[in-house]
Amino acid sequence: MKVQIFIPTFNRAAKLERVIRSVLNQTYPNVEVVVLDNHSTDDTPKLVASLMASDSRVKHVRHDKNLGMIANFNAVQGLVDSEYFSMFTDDDEYEPWFVETALKCFEKNKEIQFVACNSPTKLHGEIIKSQLDQWEEGLYTANTAILKCLSGQYPLVTTCLFKSDIREDFFFHKEMGNVGDGLLMTCLFAKYDAFVTKTITVYWNNDGENASSVQKYDPVLHINTVINESLLYSQFCKNNNIAMRGFLKIGKNNLIAVLVAADRSNFKHIYKNSMLKEHYGSLSVAMLWLMHRVRFLRICLKIKSLFLSFRAKSIRGNLI
């Protein structure tokens, strides 16, 4: 069985060789590395040509022009010709057992369509968290893990191995910009059975050079992104006849997004320039404005802080 690993890249020749070799060094040998070169102007073509000459498993797809990051990601959909595939970043490095670990999960769980592996986040070399901290290892049938995904705890798409059957749904929406992986994983968990393993197969280095880290906070963009995510998730469920779950969580996410954006900017600005006025009625907008004026989020955080402090004192008292 052939496994394809797609690596979208643009002008990252200095890091690309390490990434490619981490795929070629997998303990499962039948892998193919497909470099999706978004018309790089550095030494990327020369580097990939050199690697192709030494290993026939390396392929180079070079676009005639820079298509933009999202379009380069979506090129994967039309290039899958293997039983399994994955998409990897051009600045991280797989552990040698990634593919083998995922394939063993497929062997034991015939009904699943993808496997999500563990990927702790590193900041300047120190592990700070993992997207799977709140998950149990095991099988998740379709539409049972939505609340985790909507809470921002979705597995990283780059540490998943997918069956080729799902390629029609492997799509990044331009409306989501650099943060479309969360929506993608939410939709996939809604439609397909999956297996989550806590085995670490890669470390995600969040040292400030990835696309989501370098993007500065924009309150209007923040609101638009959250609203678009809700609309696109709803449309996906409708198109696939899936019961849409997580209404309350979505509402909470939207509420927090609006109030945070208003606190960091001002309500008039975000109402005038965001999608808020198009998707919320006048009564809802009035309630949001009032909650902003009374600093509702700050009150909630203060209450939570007092509760946790009281709880800690009670625990200490019981121990004494």
Protein Blocks (a to p, Z undefined) as FASTA:
>chain_A
ZZddddddehilkmmmmmmmmmmmpfblbbcdddddehiablmlmmmmmmmmmomkbccd
ddfbdebjklmmmmmmmmgccfbdcdddfkbccdfklmmmmmmmmmmmmmbmbdcddddd
deehiafbdfklmpccddddehilmmmmmnopaccfklcccdfklmmmmccdfklmmmlm
mmmmmmmmmmpccdddfbdfbdcddehpamklmpccdfklmmmmmmmmmmmmmmmmmmno
pacehklmmmmmmmmmmmmmmmmmcfklmmmmmmklmmccfklmmmmmmmmmnommlmmm
mmmmmmmmmmmmmmmmmmZZ
